[in-house]
Amino acid sequence: MNNTPVVSLIMPVRNSGIFLEDAIKSILNQSFKNFEFIIIYDDSSDNTLSIVQNFQKQDDRIKLIYGDKDGISGALNKGIEKSKGKYIARMDSDDISLPNRFDRQINHMTNLGLDICGGHSLLIDRDGRVNGLGTVPRSHDLCGLSMMFMVPFAHSSVMMLKSFLIKSSIRYQGKYEDFDMWIRMFSAGARFGNVDEIVIRYRVLDESLSTVHAIGSRRDTRRVLRTFRSEHQQNIFKIVKNLDFNLLSEGEKSLVARYLINRALTKFDIFCLRRLKHIKIKNIIIMILSEVQRLLTKYAWWNFLRKLNN
């Protein structure tokens, strides 16, 4: 009998006691049972370790590994190094996976030949109350378009093909480990996609381990974004020109509209706005004003920083 797990779920934990039990239970209660649960523990001042140890006594799929105090990227890489599964799944210790998450993602990745896959998420607060829905683009091309502005996955929902990581020698690195890694995977030829279903409950806190989809003004992420845009601008434009708006969700239409508006404002390509005929004029005006405001803020900060350096 082959006891090799199909999925290796990696969860770094540090001072995670308040939400950890629900997170662990959500993995142990998966409808897909053939997995290992790798928990990377870093020094904590709360009851994180005892919670993990208690669950470990009840379920031998849990593998407790002590981290090297080298941050979340180091913890995730250690988990990958110790993993035995065909797929590497990721989740933070304050989030909750829905019971059919693994089943849905494995089937989707197999059917479409994907190297990385996520899904939609319910956004919850500290008390577990639902505050919204986090939707993500479904196809590979739209994930690429998404990375012109924001992340294409809720990072706690991600599942990756381990063989692609090994073949491409890609690992987590830096403070903004997920987005940087996904860009490197995309550039290396990985196939992206998302299950068109809710697969996690994604906790959004002021101090949360989780980060909301939209990427703000942090310097490191701006640098990564600039690199991606310079490398993929032309290919993304070709993708957008060939999209069939009738097949897009409302969220995907808004994503395409934002790209076209940004291009019109920054490249003075007014003709590309003709592609927005499927979107209500009112919504287009709102998006144009929002993008103008974002660009003005961006350039105001750029001029301010340049003056500081002079």
Secondary structure as GFF3:
##gff-version 3
##sequence-region A 1 310
A	DSSP	beta_strand	7	13	.	.	.	ID=ss1
A	DSSP	alpha_helix	17	28	.	.	.	ID=ss2
A	DSSP	beta_strand	35	41	.	.	.	ID=ss3
A	DSSP	alpha_helix	48	58	.	.	.	ID=ss4
A	DSSP	beta_strand	62	66	.	.	.	ID=ss5
A	DSSP	alpha_helix	71	82	.	.	.	ID=ss6
A	DSSP	beta_strand	87	90	.	.	.	ID=ss7
A	DSSP	beta_strand	96	97	.	.	.	ID=ss8
A	DSSP	alpha_helix	101	112	.	.	.	ID=ss9
A	DSSP	beta_strand	116	124	.	.	.	ID=ss10
A	DSSP	beta_strand	130	134	.	.	.	ID=ss11
A	DSSP	alpha_helix	140	146	.	.	.	ID=ss12
A	DSSP	three_ten_helix	155	157	.	.	.	ID=ss13
A	DSSP	beta_strand	159	161	.	.	.	ID=ss14
A	DSSP	alpha_helix	162	168	.	.	.	ID=ss15
A	DSSP	alpha_helix	177	187	.	.	.	ID=ss16
A	DSSP	beta_strand	192	203	.	.	.	ID=ss17
A	DSSP	alpha_helix	219	241	.	.	.	ID=ss18
A	DSSP	three_ten_helix	245	247	.	.	.	ID=ss19
A	DSSP	alpha_helix	250	267	.	.	.	ID=ss20
A	DSSP	three_ten_helix	270	278	.	.	.	ID=ss21
A	DSSP	alpha_helix	281	309	.	.	.	ID=ss22
###
